[in-house]
Amino acid sequence: MITSNSNDRRAIYKSDGTGNNIRISHNIIRGIISGTSDGAVGIYLYSTNFKVYVWNNIVYDAYWGIEVSPNGVQPRAVYYVYNNTVINSKSYGILIETESTANGPGALIMKNNIVQGSNTNYYLYGTGYFATYLTSNNISS
């Protein structure tokens, strides 16, 4: 559960560090947002250089449901985002945002996600910086 009336609250957060094959699955994340909070993220992946798998999660009532935000795509970064359900995010359901500082052949595979009732269901920015970018069967209202 994310309880927030301020910014920068995350239920699950992964940034630079050690590790490989990060797996985030089978979670139910509920946001309780009040006031002007605009940083409560259900699952937030930032600037990792790993294989990251995000699957079979339910995120609801968060400000952002799932955010993948590499600070420049890292050479070995591979993101698999599939079979997730995001409901009633105040801003973005699933946000993919990369910058022009991409420095490697990273990959994003996004399949079979359902996003409903969010202000913006899917926001994809800078996906051209991934060497591999595949998306299919993602559903929204």
Disulfide bonds with the S-S distance in Angstrom:
none
